Amino acid sequence: MRKCVKFRLATGLWTRGAFAWTHERGLPLIGVSCGFAIRFNFSSKSRSDSLHSRSLAAALNLSNWDLFFIVTYIAFIDESGDHGMNNIDPASPWFALTAAVYLREDYLSQEIPAMSRIKLDFWSHDGIIFHDYDIKKKVGPFSILIDNDERQRFFDALSEQFRVTPATIISAVINKDAHSRQYRDPMNPYELCVQFVLERIHMMTGRGTCIVFESRGKSEDNLVREWSNKTIARRRCDFDIHFAKKSGNVEGLQMADLACQPIIHYVKKPDTDRPDWLAVKTAIRTNRHGAMAGYGLKTFP
């Protein structure tokens, strides 16, 4: 084991909020002067962390050097539902975009190994990709969930992972039916959700965060990048936008995907006591009073 020192130089006028922001994450703020601050994060880096780091860098098309020195926070974003505004299904008018936000070291040392362990507990390898739709339909490798006992054991494992995850969940949910009735020329729900989610990530992490969307194809990815750049320019948050395919088996994207449907169920029925929602709820960003609305969960309209 060897000690690694990572630093991030952030410019701007830092006030009391800067101290609270770093203290909340256990990161000492070494000094504040001349409008800048240096924050150090000391952690142990093992060989397994290095392997995870190389795998993550490859998925994002980054060099391991870039990933180590640039990334302090990394956010994985996935969606659920159809964002089209034509022929809205009245029984399912919801579109959700959800981010799982991590300190880079927590993702490498905690989330990746934990997700791999769940997969190895149920299958003989960790190449399984958790996808909410496939899990619900019990297709492919998830056919094992036809067995009631095995299904309950699997859902219990996922619920426990959300309770202990180092991720902070941030989500935006749009009721397309209400959206279409409120505005004569309603904005694309996906674009709106990108704006809402990135704004809240910025509130949490500040500048320089690596943002990873699930890739949906070249033209769709270009649109998402264009929408993201609007928010980045407006808020001057200097986010680094990347895309990763579902087939890349990126654990952060899978956590974001698994969180979407429980959040939608909560938005539809706020008094729900579904076990998956109660587990996901523990990871959602809140203010100091425990309120999710406007912080970790944005609903619209």
PLY file of the C-alpha trace (Angstrom):
ply
format ascii 1.0
element vertex 301
property float x
property float y
property float z
element edge 300
property int vertex1
property int vertex2
end_header
0.00 0.00 0.00
1.27 3.48 -0.68
-0.05 6.90 0.15
-1.38 8.95 -2.69
-2.01 12.67 -2.53
-4.53 14.18 -4.88
-5.32 17.80 -5.07
-7.80 20.02 -6.74
-7.18 23.73 -7.21
-10.42 25.64 -7.22
-10.62 29.34 -8.03
-13.22 31.78 -6.84
-14.08 33.56 -3.64
-14.52 31.03 -0.86
-16.67 31.93 2.10
-18.03 29.99 5.02
-19.83 27.73 2.56
-16.49 26.45 1.30
-15.56 25.26 4.77
-18.93 23.56 5.21
-18.66 22.01 1.76
-15.28 20.42 2.44
-16.05 19.51 6.04
-19.20 17.65 4.93
-17.03 15.36 2.85
-14.24 14.94 5.36
-11.75 16.87 3.24
-9.55 19.40 5.06
-9.41 22.86 3.52
-5.73 23.68 3.90
-5.86 27.40 3.24
-7.91 30.21 1.81
-6.17 33.29 0.48
-6.14 35.48 -2.61
-9.41 33.94 -3.71
-8.24 30.33 -4.05
-8.20 27.14 -2.01
-6.40 23.81 -2.16
-8.17 20.72 -0.89
-6.25 17.50 -0.21
-7.70 14.04 -0.01
-5.42 11.40 1.51
-6.27 7.82 0.83
-4.65 4.43 0.46
-4.55 3.01 -3.04
-4.27 -0.74 -3.47
-3.52 -2.80 -6.53
-7.24 -3.61 -6.93
-8.02 0.14 -6.92
-5.47 0.61 -9.69
-7.15 -2.10 -11.76
-10.57 -0.55 -11.23
-9.12 2.84 -12.18
-7.71 1.53 -15.46
-11.03 -0.16 -16.29
-12.97 3.04 -15.58
-10.53 5.15 -17.59
-10.89 2.78 -20.55
-14.70 2.95 -20.42
-14.56 6.76 -20.49
-11.79 6.97 -23.09
-9.49 8.76 -20.62
-5.89 8.05 -19.73
-5.42 6.72 -16.20
-3.18 9.76 -15.56
-6.02 12.13 -16.50
-8.49 10.24 -14.35
-6.20 10.32 -11.31
-5.24 13.96 -11.38
-8.41 15.58 -12.74
-11.37 13.69 -11.32
-12.44 14.28 -7.72
-16.15 13.63 -8.28
-17.71 11.43 -10.93
-21.44 11.29 -11.72
-23.18 8.56 -13.72
-26.51 9.45 -15.35
-29.21 7.19 -16.79
-32.84 7.66 -17.74
-36.12 5.80 -17.46
-39.20 6.28 -19.60
-39.93 7.75 -23.01
-39.08 11.45 -23.34
-41.23 11.91 -26.47
-44.11 14.37 -26.22
-46.27 12.76 -28.91
-48.88 10.11 -28.01
-48.23 10.30 -24.28
-49.36 7.17 -22.47
-51.74 8.43 -19.74
-50.92 5.37 -17.64
-47.19 6.09 -17.79
-46.48 9.78 -18.45
-43.29 9.91 -16.37
-39.75 10.54 -17.54
-36.87 10.39 -15.06
-33.17 11.18 -15.29
-31.09 10.02 -12.35
-27.47 10.57 -11.35
-25.34 8.52 -8.96
-22.61 10.89 -7.75
-19.40 9.63 -6.13
-16.10 10.77 -4.82
-13.76 9.02 -7.24
-11.94 7.03 -4.55
-15.20 5.87 -2.98
-16.41 4.63 -6.35
-13.20 2.71 -7.02
-12.69 1.26 -3.56
-16.28 0.69 -2.42
-18.96 0.68 -5.13
-17.24 -1.40 -7.80
-16.18 -4.21 -5.42
-19.59 -4.24 -3.70
-21.51 -4.54 -6.97
-19.14 -7.26 -8.18
-19.69 -9.19 -4.96
-23.48 -9.14 -5.43
-23.05 -10.50 -8.96
-20.64 -13.22 -7.83
-23.04 -14.21 -5.06
-25.74 -15.01 -7.64
-23.76 -15.89 -10.76
-20.34 -17.42 -11.40
-18.89 -14.15 -12.75
-19.37 -10.38 -12.47
-20.03 -9.74 -16.16
-23.77 -9.41 -15.45
-25.24 -6.00 -16.28
-28.00 -4.89 -13.92
-30.84 -3.39 -15.95
-34.18 -2.69 -14.31
-36.23 -3.78 -17.33
-34.47 -7.16 -17.65
-34.74 -7.75 -13.91
-38.50 -7.06 -13.96
-39.06 -9.33 -16.95
-36.79 -12.02 -15.47
-35.06 -12.50 -18.83
-31.54 -13.61 -19.67
-29.41 -14.15 -16.56
-32.27 -12.83 -14.43
-34.37 -15.90 -15.16
-33.04 -17.18 -11.82
-35.42 -14.67 -10.23
-38.39 -16.86 -11.19
-37.62 -18.66 -7.95
-39.37 -16.67 -5.19
-36.70 -17.22 -2.55
-33.88 -16.33 -4.91
-35.75 -13.23 -6.10
-36.28 -12.01 -2.53
-32.64 -12.64 -1.67
-31.56 -10.67 -4.75
-33.85 -7.70 -4.02
-32.67 -7.68 -0.41
-29.05 -7.50 -1.64
-29.84 -4.55 -3.94
-31.74 -2.74 -1.18
-28.84 -3.19 1.20
-26.44 -1.83 -1.42
-28.47 1.37 -1.70
-28.43 1.71 2.09
-24.63 1.50 2.27
-23.66 2.97 -1.11
-21.20 5.88 -1.13
-23.27 7.37 -3.97
-25.44 10.43 -3.60
-28.55 10.13 -5.77
-29.87 13.17 -7.66
-32.93 12.82 -9.87
-35.37 14.85 -11.96
-38.83 13.52 -12.85
-41.22 15.10 -15.34
-44.91 14.36 -15.73
-45.17 14.78 -19.50
-48.96 14.95 -19.49
-48.99 17.88 -17.05
-46.03 19.43 -18.89
-47.87 19.37 -22.22
-50.99 20.91 -20.70
-49.12 23.70 -18.92
-47.05 24.92 -21.90
-48.15 25.59 -25.47
-44.70 24.65 -26.79
-43.31 22.37 -24.06
-39.55 21.90 -23.81
-38.09 18.44 -24.44
-38.33 16.55 -21.11
-34.88 15.04 -21.58
-33.30 18.46 -22.07
-35.13 19.83 -19.04
-33.97 16.92 -16.88
-30.37 17.34 -18.05
-30.54 20.95 -16.90
-32.15 20.11 -13.55
-29.75 17.27 -12.73
-26.54 19.06 -13.78
-27.54 22.15 -11.78
-27.93 20.06 -8.64
-24.71 18.16 -9.22
-22.98 21.52 -9.50
-24.52 22.65 -6.22
-23.08 19.55 -4.59
-19.65 19.15 -6.17
-18.63 22.52 -7.58
-16.54 22.67 -10.75
-14.55 19.99 -12.53
-16.81 16.95 -12.08
-16.69 14.13 -14.64
-20.21 13.46 -15.98
-20.93 10.08 -17.58
-24.19 9.60 -19.48
-25.27 6.24 -20.79
-24.72 6.31 -24.53
-27.86 6.14 -26.66
-26.26 6.44 -30.10
-24.21 9.09 -31.86
-26.99 11.55 -32.74
-28.68 11.22 -29.35
-25.35 11.63 -27.54
-24.61 14.78 -29.53
-27.95 16.23 -28.44
-27.28 15.42 -24.79
-23.83 17.01 -25.06
-25.39 20.13 -26.62
-27.97 20.36 -23.83
-25.29 19.79 -21.20
-23.07 22.50 -22.66
-25.88 25.04 -22.28
-26.04 24.41 -18.54
-22.25 24.28 -18.25
-21.91 27.66 -19.99
-24.68 29.28 -17.96
-23.38 28.06 -14.59
-19.68 28.08 -15.54
-19.30 24.67 -13.93
-16.62 23.28 -16.26
-18.00 19.73 -16.28
-16.30 17.08 -18.42
-18.97 15.18 -20.42
-18.51 11.54 -21.42
-20.66 8.67 -22.64
-20.42 4.96 -21.85
-22.36 2.10 -23.41
-24.54 -0.16 -21.30
-22.45 -3.08 -22.57
-19.44 -1.52 -20.81
-20.82 -2.86 -17.50
-20.27 0.44 -15.66
-21.49 -0.01 -12.08
-22.34 3.66 -11.58
-24.70 3.63 -14.56
-26.35 0.50 -13.20
-26.95 2.14 -9.82
-28.51 5.15 -11.58
-30.71 2.85 -13.66
-31.86 0.85 -10.64
-32.79 4.04 -8.75
-35.06 5.45 -11.48
-38.18 3.33 -11.10
-38.41 3.47 -7.28
-38.14 7.26 -7.55
-40.91 7.38 -10.17
-43.11 5.23 -7.91
-42.53 7.69 -5.07
-43.42 10.68 -7.26
-46.64 8.93 -8.30
-47.48 7.87 -4.74
-45.58 9.84 -2.08
-46.85 7.60 0.74
-45.46 4.44 -0.89
-43.76 1.96 1.39
-42.17 -0.10 -1.38
-38.94 -1.66 -0.06
-36.95 -0.56 -3.12
-38.01 3.07 -2.64
-37.25 3.01 1.09
-33.74 1.78 0.25
-33.10 4.27 -2.57
-34.46 7.10 -0.41
-31.54 6.73 2.01
-29.08 7.68 -0.75
-30.92 10.74 -2.14
-29.35 14.14 -1.57
-31.14 16.24 1.06
-30.66 19.57 2.77
-29.60 19.75 6.41
-33.23 19.31 7.48
-33.60 16.07 5.50
-35.72 17.54 2.70
-35.25 16.00 -0.76
-37.40 18.40 -2.80
-35.28 20.75 -4.84
-32.04 19.17 -3.59
-31.83 15.51 -4.57
-35.22 15.30 -6.26
-36.69 17.77 -8.72
-40.21 17.18 -9.97
-41.74 19.16 -12.81
-44.06 20.84 -13.46
0 1
1 2
2 3
3 4
4 5
5 6
6 7
7 8
8 9
9 10
10 11
11 12
12 13
13 14
14 15
15 16
16 17
17 18
18 19
19 20
20 21
21 22
22 23
23 24
24 25
25 26
26 27
27 28
28 29
29 30
30 31
31 32
32 33
33 34
34 35
35 36
36 37
37 38
38 39
39 40
40 41
41 42
42 43
43 44
44 45
45 46
46 47
47 48
48 49
49 50
50 51
51 52
52 53
53 54
54 55
55 56
56 57
57 58
58 59
59 60
60 61
61 62
62 63
63 64
64 65
65 66
66 67
67 68
68 69
69 70
70 71
71 72
72 73
73 74
74 75
75 76
76 77
77 78
78 79
79 80
80 81
81 82
82 83
83 84
84 85
85 86
86 87
87 88
88 89
89 90
90 91
91 92
92 93
93 94
94 95
95 96
96 97
97 98
98 99
99 100
100 101
101 102
102 103
103 104
104 105
105 106
106 107
107 108
108 109
109 110
110 111
111 112
112 113
113 114
114 115
115 116
116 117
117 118
118 119
119 120
120 121
121 122
122 123
123 124
124 125
125 126
126 127
127 128
128 129
129 130
130 131
131 132
132 133
133 134
134 135
135 136
136 137
137 138
138 139
139 140
140 141
141 142
142 143
143 144
144 145
145 146
146 147
147 148
148 149
149 150
150 151
151 152
152 153
153 154
154 155
155 156
156 157
157 158
158 159
159 160
160 161
161 162
162 163
163 164
164 165
165 166
166 167
167 168
168 169
169 170
170 171
171 172
172 173
173 174
174 175
175 176
176 177
177 178
178 179
179 180
180 181
181 182
182 183
183 184
184 185
185 186
186 187
187 188
188 189
189 190
190 191
191 192
192 193
193 194
194 195
195 196
196 197
197 198
198 199
199 200
200 201
201 202
202 203
203 204
204 205
205 206
206 207
207 208
208 209
209 210
210 211
211 212
212 213
213 214
214 215
215 216
216 217
217 218
218 219
219 220
220 221
221 222
222 223
223 224
224 225
225 226
226 227
227 228
228 229
229 230
230 231
231 232
232 233
233 234
234 235
235 236
236 237
237 238
238 239
239 240
240 241
241 242
242 243
243 244
244 245
245 246
246 247
247 248
248 249
249 250
250 251
251 252
252 253
253 254
254 255
255 256
256 257
257 258
258 259
259 260
260 261
261 262
262 263
263 264
264 265
265 266
266 267
267 268
268 269
269 270
270 271
271 272
272 273
273 274
274 275
275 276
276 277
277 278
278 279
279 280
280 281
281 282
282 283
283 284
284 285
285 286
286 287
287 288
288 289
289 290
290 291
291 292
292 293
293 294
294 295
295 296
296 297
297 298
298 299
299 300
